Amino acid sequence: MRRSRFTWFNGVALALGLAFLYVPLALVVLYSFNGSRLVTVWGGFSTRWYGALLANEPLKEAAWTSLKIAVASSALATLLGTLAAYALVRHGRFRSRTLFTGMLYAPMVMPEVITGLSLLLLFVALGLERGFWTVTVAHTTLTLAFVAVVVQARLVDLDRTLEEAAADLGAQPVAAFLTVTLPLIAPAVGAGFLLAFTLSFDDLVLASFTSGPGSTTLPMLIYSSVRLGVTPEINAASSLMMGFVAMLLLAAAVMSRRRGRGAAVRSGRG
């Protein structure tokens, strides 16, 4: 089997690709420490704009709203996504399985504009006042599919004999799931929660369609501010968001790696 060699062309292509992705992000972080009020003029290193964030009440309120929505929607998405993945893996073929699978994974491939517009029309038809809970429902609809994918991948590799052994010892299905299955898939559930949290905290499109007065999220506030002109304060807020999301993704990656090592150890023992 031929092994591909790392040539200078591959190196240049990789460097250009990484630069295209990460240089704009690095510039945002760099200019968040700009002492000048003008974004394009470097006025020396300063942390004044991070201090200014502490006095920006609308921004702090929007960040708190985003945090609450992300926690609530991620919890609901984790619960529903885990149950959906368990139904798909453990219950084999059942009536309307294809329809259920398509409806579960549709938000992953459907444009968010269409999803947001559909949810908006649904909330209007039901006479629901747009606000915290409508945004939470919208984010849950989007993120539970990602949770289901992560948990389903873990359930497929899980040794079913452990669950069968618990059933042979007299455990009811619910008890077997809570005492055997759930602890074994806990890293995947945690990774799914962090992924759902990241997607919710970073969402702009669905929140724009389903939010109302008093439920402005941080991405919405940043977007509306950028339309009037980028300021170093916005760069500072964006840098903090990137750092926060990066830590969540790193935590999810660590949990997934531990899950993989645990599976390898168990297979080696078997």
Protein Blocks (a to p, Z undefined) as FASTA:
>chain_A
ZZddddfklmmmmmmmmmmmmmmmmmmmmmmmpfbfblklcgbjafklmmmmmmmmklmm
mmmmmmmmmmmmmmmmmmmmmmmmmmmmmnopaehklmmmmmmmmmmmpcfklmmmmmmm
mmmmnopacdfklmmmmmmmmmmmmmmmmmmmmmmmpcfklmmmmmmnopafklmmmmmm
mmmmmmmmmmmmmmmmmmmmmpmklmmmmgcehiacfklmmmmmmmnopcfklmmmmmmm
mmmmmmmmmmmmmmmmmmmmmmmmmmmmZZ
